[in-house]
């Protein structure tokens, strides 16, 4: 939850694979190059849901945390089992079922958190926010629940200098400073205060 430009409160997180990581691993299993998210999205747009039954893993003890390792493993097992039996996999349909399941999980968790925490608007960012299935699911859910939804242009969904520079501006305005002993650490929690 964003409380201010430099104040964030983590209300949910992955317990294992992040959504983007799960997309990349499932894509590799289906024969797509890395990074696989865009290829999964393209294949999903040509497929139809309902061909492959995939799990929607739940995380006990947290309404907002999620887990994608079981879903990723289900895709891997589906492909390996089909190969062992000499069966063909419909790559587009499996991509559609995978993408739809990820979108369902992320959207349902986000809508629950927004309602429980009294959110006024929803902003989605990061690499997976470029996924057409997720964007469509969020637009539909936010429209149904009356939340204004803000999505970045596709060109700004990944790590980029504009995103980093913008956040640096707000951090500077808030008084965050570093001396020459500061080192780059990619895994600093977003809610850590300096």
Helices and strands as residue ranges (DSSP letters): E 2-4, E 7-8, H 19-29, H 37-46, H 69-85, H 91-117, E 121-124, G 127-130, H 132-145, E 148-151, G 154-156, H 161-173
